[in-house]
Structure formats: C-alpha cells, structure tokens
C-alpha cells in the first residue's frame, strides 16, 4: 500500500474519534508545521497577532485573511511586555464573516469557505528570552483545557482544538501575552496565529499539500 493511502487512512481514523465521542471538545499538540500540514485542506482563514514593530508605521501587529502572507485587514497594536490582552474571534455562518478583535481593534474578513472542522493555535518565539502564550481559551462557552506556549529561542507549539460544530458558527475568546528580554523581537519573530481549517485527507504527493504548507510560513 502506498504511503499516501496509508496517510489518508490514518488521518480519517483520527478525525473520526471526536465525532464518535459526541462532538466533545478535544485538543492535541504538535511541535512542527510539517506534522500538521498533511491533514489540512485549503479551506482556511487566519487571525494573527505579532510583535511587528511595536506600533511603528513600517509594518502591522494584527491581521486577518486567507493566510498570514496575504492578510485582508491589518491594524497597529503596541504590545506591552508581560501584559495580557484579551481577544475574540467569531465566525457567522449566515454572512461568512470572520471578526478578530483585540485591544479595541476589530478586523473583518469574509471567507469563501464554510466547511470548518478544527481550530489551530500556533505560537512561535524565535529570539532568546522571549515567549508568547495564548491561554484562558473558551469556545462557545466551553472552557478549553490547556494553552499554547512557545518560548525562545526558536520555540514553536501548535495546539489543535477539534470536536466542535464549527460549521454552525463559533465564538472563541482568550488571552495572549508576549514577553521579551533585552533583545526585542521584530515582525513575526514573536507571533501567535489562530487558523480555522477544514480537515481533509490529502495525499502526500498532491500539489495542494505544498500550498497548505505555505500558509504556515
């Protein structure tokens, strides 16, 4: 049996577990983008908070859109060291509108996709003595166990939340906190991303696999 077929069978088996449990919320963790990429389709939107240039005019700190490299809406935010910020991400199934709010900023994106099965929270801290933590997560009134923490140098953690009826719309709330030392990170060296995806079995040889992996860069 080809590796691609085995991969599809394993992914389908894993995805069936939450449904069999009566759509009970579950979480799992990944240590690299390559572990996640084979299970994702192109149906995806991403909300992002990154350190940027700390409220400067060169780049942005908040965004939402089909990918992190192609944001539709961006905003400035002056992160404070070790200061938690509450955020909200909502999706309205009737309007296809996704709304990301943090610290008084509201960013909107109308997605073409409706079939969402899972939420991925990705935290990354590249610089020594830096960290980013996404925690106190609540999905549609249900507290999600665990959090997503990355600590530098070169820290990365990906948290998957699945088993919820996301296709009916959802509201995700939580807190995000960035920490840094003497060397202040820039741009996406300190970042978190909330990615809403349609989980599909993708053959390892398929062209779409490469496109999906690019969304995580």
PANU-582371 format. One record per residue: x, y, z of N, C-alpha, C in turn. Coordinates in pm, whole numbers, plus 50000, padded with zeros to 5 digits. Example, Ala and Ser with C-alpha at 12.3 -4.5 7.8 and 13.67 -1.06 7.14 Angstrom:
<pts>
n.east/n.north/n.up/ca.east/ca.north/ca.up/c.east/c.north/c.up
51319/49431/50780/51230/49550/50780/51320/49670/50780
51285/49775/50708/51367/49894/50714/51290/50003/50787
</pts>
This chain:
<pts>
n.east/n.north/n.up/ca.east/ca.north/ca.up/c.east/c.north/c.up
50085/49880/50000/50000/50000/50000/50089/50125/50000
50056/50222/49915/50136/50343/49905/50129/50425/50033
50237/50500/50058/50243/50584/50178/50128/50683/50181
50092/50739/50063/49984/50837/50059/49852/50777/50104
49823/50651/50064/49699/50586/50105/49699/50557/50254
49814/50512/50305/49824/50488/50449/49801/50616/50527
49859/50725/50479/49843/50855/50545/49697/50896/50548
49624/50877/50437/49483/50913/50432/49402/50833/50533
49431/50702/50542/49358/50617/50634/49382/50657/50779
49507/50690/50813/49539/50730/50950/49470/50860/50986
49469/50956/50893/49406/51085/50920/49256/51068/50939
49191/50988/50853/49048/50967/50865/49013/50898/50996
49097/50804/51040/49072/50735/51165/49081/50830/51283
49180/50917/51282/49197/51013/51391/49084/51113/51396
49036/51156/51278/48929/51255/51274/48796/51196/51318
48781/51066/51307/48655/51003/51344/48637/50994/51494
48745/50999/51569/48736/50982/51713/48652/51089/51782
48674/51220/51756/48592/51321/51823/48444/51308/51791
48410/51277/51666/48269/51264/51627/48203/51149/51703
48278/51039/51721/48222/50925/51790/48198/50955/51937
48271/51052/51991/48256/51089/52131/48145/51191/52152
48063/51213/52048/47951/51306/52062/47992/51450/52051
48088/51480/51962/48135/51617/51937/48191/51681/52063
48252/51602/52150/48315/51656/52269/48445/51724/52231
48471/51842/52288/48593/51914/52256/48715/51836/52299
48813/51832/52211/48940/51766/52240/49054/51854/52190
49172/51832/52245/49289/51907/52200/49405/51811/52176
49495/51853/52090/49620/51781/52070/49728/51883/52036
49854/51843/52048/49965/51934/52028/50060/51880/51921
50123/51977/51851/50222/51944/51750/50344/52035/51772
50461/51982/51737/50585/52056/51759/50641/52118/51632
50576/52090/51517/50626/52145/51392/50513/52160/51292
50532/52250/51196/50432/52269/51091/50418/52146/51003
50528/52073/50984/50525/51956/50896/50436/51845/50951
50415/51842/51083/50326/51742/51141/50179/51773/51111
50148/51902/51094/50010/51944/51075/49971/51947/50928
50062/51987/50843/50031/52018/50704/49959/51907/50627
49993/51778/50644/49927/51676/50562/49777/51664/50586
49728/51712/50700/49587/51694/50735/49498/51812/50695
49557/51920/50644/49481/52041/50617/49441/52054/50471
49322/52108/50448/49283/52147/50314/49314/52295/50295
49276/52348/50179/49300/52489/50152/49190/52578/50210
49088/52519/50271/48979/52596/50330/49023/52650/50465
49067/52776/50467/49136/52824/50585/49130/52976/50594
49106/53028/50714/49135/53170/50738/49215/53181/50866
49292/53289/50876/49390/53303/50982/49381/53441/51046
49370/53444/51180/49383/53567/51257/49521/53564/51323
49588/53678/51323/49726/53680/51370/49754/53800/51461
49833/53774/51565/49891/53880/51646/50041/53860/51648
50117/53962/51612/50262/53951/51609/50323/54078/51664
50450/54071/51702/50511/54187/51766/50536/54300/51667
50553/54268/51539/50569/54372/51437/50681/54468/51469
50648/54598/51470/50746/54699/51510/50691/54784/51625
50606/54719/51708/50556/54782/51831/50493/54919/51804
50390/54920/51720/50311/55039/51691/50381/55136/51597
50490/55092/51534/50554/55176/51434/50473/55177/51306
50519/55248/51207/50444/55264/51083/50497/55176/50969
50603/55100/50997/50664/55019/50891/50582/54894/50861
50529/54831/50966/50454/54708/50946/50337/54702/51044
50268/54591/51052/50146/54577/51132/50168/54476/51244
50075/54476/51338/50081/54382/51450/49962/54285/51454
49850/54323/51395/49731/54238/51392/49684/54221/51248
49630/54103/51217/49582/54082/51081/49482/53967/51077
49404/53963/50968/49315/53851/50939/49303/53839/50789
49287/53716/50741/49274/53693/50597/49290/53547/50564
49303/53515/50436/49314/53375/50394/49445/53309/50435
49550/53390/50457/49678/53337/50502/49755/53449/50570
49862/53415/50639/49944/53517/50706/50023/53600/50606
50048/53544/50488/50122/53619/50387/50031/53703/50298
49899/53684/50312/49805/53759/50230/49689/53810/50315
49718/53897/50413/49611/53945/50501/49518/54042/50428
49390/54036/50463/49292/54127/50404/49277/54253/50487
49287/54239/50619/49276/54353/50710/49392/54350/50809
49451/54466/50834/49564/54478/50926/49541/54595/51021
49608/54592/51135/49595/54702/51232/49722/54713/51314
49740/54831/51374/49854/54857/51461/49817/54824/51606
49913/54774/51679/49893/54749/51822/50027/54755/51894
50035/54836/51999/50159/54849/52075/50162/54751/52190
50215/54631/52165/50227/54532/52271/50309/54584/52387
50267/54556/52509/50344/54587/52628/50403/54457/52683
50527/54463/52723/50597/54345/52773/50525/54287/52896
50496/54157/52891/50433/54083/53000/50290/54131/53031
50226/54194/52934/50090/54243/52953/49991/54153/52879
49896/54090/52947/49798/54008/52877/49694/54093/52806
49647/54046/52691/49544/54112/52613/49436/54011/52577
49312/54046/52602/49201/53959/52567/49168/53974/52419
49130/53864/52357/49092/53866/52215/48964/53786/52195
48899/53812/52080/48780/53739/52039/48790/53709/51890
48757/53587/51853/48746/53551/51712/48609/53487/51691
48529/53547/51601/48395/53494/51575/48380/53463/51427
48292/53367/51400/48255/53335/51261/48105/53322/51253
48043/53398/51162/47899/53397/51141/47869/53315/51016
47799/53204/51033/47775/53114/50921/47682/53177/50817
47594/53266/50857/47499/53327/50764/47566/53426/50670
47662/53502/50723/47729/53606/50644/47868/53567/50597
47919/53454/50649/48057/53409/50621/48160/53508/50674
48121/53588/50771/48208/53693/50823/48287/53644/50943
48417/53656/50935/48506/53629/51048/48554/53761/51105
48548/53776/51237/48585/53901/51304/48686/53871/51413
48799/53940/51409/48906/53926/51507/48919/54057/51584
48903/54051/51715/48913/54170/51798/49016/54156/51908
49097/54261/51928/49198/54263/52034/49230/54408/52067
49224/54442/52195/49264/54574/52244/49195/54689/52170
49067/54676/52145/48992/54783/52081/49000/54783/51929
49081/54696/51870/49090/54685/51725/48998/54574/51677
48928/54597/51566/48838/54498/51509/48872/54479/51361
48904/54356/51324/48941/54324/51187/48842/54223/51132
48800/54244/51005/48695/54161/50946/48743/54098/50815
48692/53978/50790/48724/53908/50666/48606/53819/50628
48558/53832/50505/48452/53746/50454/48517/53631/50377
48500/53510/50428/48564/53393/50367/48471/53326/50267
48530/53265/50166/48453/53191/50067/48418/53051/50114
48479/53009/50225/48463/52871/50270/48368/52862/50389
48297/52750/50397/48202/52730/50506/48231/52604/50587
48308/52512/50533/48329/52382/50598/48452/52386/50688
48431/52416/50816/48541/52423/50911/48527/52311/51014
48635/52240/51038/48632/52127/51129/48719/52146/51252
48821/52230/51243/48918/52239/51353/48978/52379/51362
49025/52411/51480/49097/52536/51504/49239/52501/51547
49336/52567/51485/49475/52550/51524/49527/52682/51581
49588/52676/51697/49654/52793/51754/49804/52768/51748
49874/52859/51684/50018/52842/51660/50095/52956/51728
50182/52921/51820/50266/53020/51889/50411/52999/51850
50482/53110/51825/50623/53100/51785/50703/53211/51850
50818/53174/51908/50910/53269/51970/51051/53237/51922
51106/53325/51840/51236/53299/51776/51353/53345/51862
51339/53458/51929/51450/53524/51998/51466/53470/52141
51590/53461/52185/51621/53419/52321/51549/53507/52424
51501/53446/52531/51433/53514/52642/51299/53576/52602
51243/53530/52492/51110/53576/52452/51012/53460/52461
50883/53494/52472/50780/53391/52474/50647/53452/52434
50557/53368/52388/50420/53410/52358/50328/53300/52409
50225/53341/52482/50136/53246/52548/49991/53282/52514
49915/53185/52464/49772/53200/52436/49699/53106/52531
49613/53162/52615/49558/53084/52724/49418/53133/52762
49358/53070/52866/49222/53102/52910/49125/53097/52793
49133/52992/52715/49054/52978/52594/48913/52925/52626
48814/52986/52562/48675/52945/52576/48612/52943/52438
48555/52829/52400/48491/52815/52269/48342/52792/52290
48261/52890/52248/48115/52882/52262/48074/52848/52405
48140/52912/52500/48105/52894/52640/48169/52775/52708
48244/52695/52632/48310/52577/52688/48458/52606/52710
48505/52590/52833/48646/52613/52864/48732/52505/52800
48835/52548/52730/48925/52455/52663/49043/52426/52754
49069/52302/52785/49183/52269/52870/49315/52294/52798
49413/52340/52871/49543/52363/52809/49559/52502/52753
49677/52527/52697/49710/52656/52638/49817/52633/52532
49856/52740/52465/49957/52729/52360/50072/52824/52393
50187/52768/52429/50301/52846/52477/50425/52812/52395
50493/52916/52346/50621/52899/52279/50724/52986/52349
50842/52929/52373/50949/53001/52441/51075/52997/52355
51141/53115/52342/51262/53123/52263/51383/53069/52336
51490/53038/52259/51499/53063/52114/51434/52951/52032
51375/52992/51922/51321/52901/51821/51214/52807/51877
51130/52862/51965/51021/52783/52021/50899/52785/51932
50832/52670/51920/50712/52659/51839/50619/52556/51902
50493/52593/51917/50392/52498/51962/50263/52522/51886
50199/52413/51843/50073/52421/51771/49970/52340/51847
49860/52401/51877/49751/52338/51953/49631/52321/51862
49578/52201/51853/49460/52173/51772/49339/52157/51864
49231/52228/51830/49103/52215/51900/49004/52155/51802
48945/52041/51836/48854/51977/51742/48740/51909/51818
48639/51870/51741/48523/51806/51800/48405/51900/51821
48420/52027/51783/48312/52126/51797/48242/52148/51664
48113/52182/51664/48039/52207/51540/48070/52345/51483
48190/52365/51432/48233/52497/51385/48154/52545/51264
48099/52454/51188/48027/52494/51067/47899/52570/51098
47855/52564/51223/47736/52639/51266/47771/52780/51313
47899/52818/51300/47947/52944/51355/48005/52922/51494
48089/53015/51538/48151/52997/51669/48203/53130/51723
48230/53131/51853/48299/53242/51919/48410/53184/52005
48533/53225/51978/48649/53183/52055/48706/53305/52127
48723/53294/52258/48785/53402/52335/48906/53348/52409
48993/53440/52449/49112/53400/52522/49200/53520/52552
49317/53492/52607/49415/53596/52636/49546/53561/52567
49619/53664/52528/49750/53646/52467/49850/53739/52536
49968/53686/52564/50072/53766/52630/50207/53741/52565
50278/53849/52537/50412/53842/52482/50513/53890/52585
50626/53822/52587/50734/53855/52682/50865/53860/52605
50948/53958/52635/51081/53964/52574/51182/54023/52671
51309/54000/52641/51418/54047/52725/51488/54167/52664
51620/54170/52676/51697/54285/52625/51689/54294/52474
51689/54180/52408/51676/54179/52261/51528/54172/52224
51478/54281/52170/51336/54288/52135/51313/54225/51998
51226/54125/51990/51195/54064/51859/51127/54165/51766
51125/54134/51639/51058/54219/51540/50976/54132/51445
50883/54198/51378/50800/54134/51275/50733/54007/51329
50762/53892/51270/50698/53767/51312/50789/53680/51398
50892/53740/51456/50979/53664/51546/50909/53629/51677
50800/53699/51705/50716/53668/51821/50572/53681/51774
50501/53569/51764/50370/53573/51699/50280/53460/51747
50149/53483/51736/50052/53375/51750/49952/53386/51636
49903/53273/51594/49808/53266/51484/49695/53172/51521
49573/53209/51485/49456/53124/51506/49405/53087/51367
49418/52960/51334/49388/52914/51200/49267/52822/51204
49166/52854/51125/49043/52775/51119/49046/52698/50988
49035/52565/50997/49062/52481/50880/48956/52375/50859
48946/52333/50735/48868/52215/50700/48964/52098/50693
48947/52001/50780/49038/51887/50785/49001/51787/50677
49096/51761/50590/49077/51664/50482/49198/51574/50472
49175/51454/50421/49287/51365/50391/49349/51410/50261
49478/51446/50265/49548/51496/50147/49662/51400/50115
49666/51352/49993/49774/51263/49952/49908/51335/49962
50008/51266/50009/50139/51327/50030/50199/51379/49900
50156/51319/49785/50211/51364/49656/50129/51476/49593
50018/51515/49656/49927/51612/49596/49989/51751/49594
49960/51828/49487/50011/51964/49475/49959/52052/49587
49835/52026/49635/49775/52111/49738/49850/52103/49869
49923/51994/49893/49999/51981/50017/50100/52094/50027
50168/52122/49916/50265/52230/49917/50200/52365/49941
50081/52387/49885/50013/52515/49904/49970/52533/50050
49926/52422/50112/49885/52429/50251/50003/52461/50341
50117/52394/50317/50235/52419/50399/50280/52564/50389
50260/52624/50272/50299/52764/50255/50219/52857/50344
50096/52818/50380/50014/52900/50465/50069/52910/50607
50156/52817/50644/50213/52816/50778/50346/52892/50785
50390/52952/50679/50517/53022/50679/50498/53169/50710
</pts>
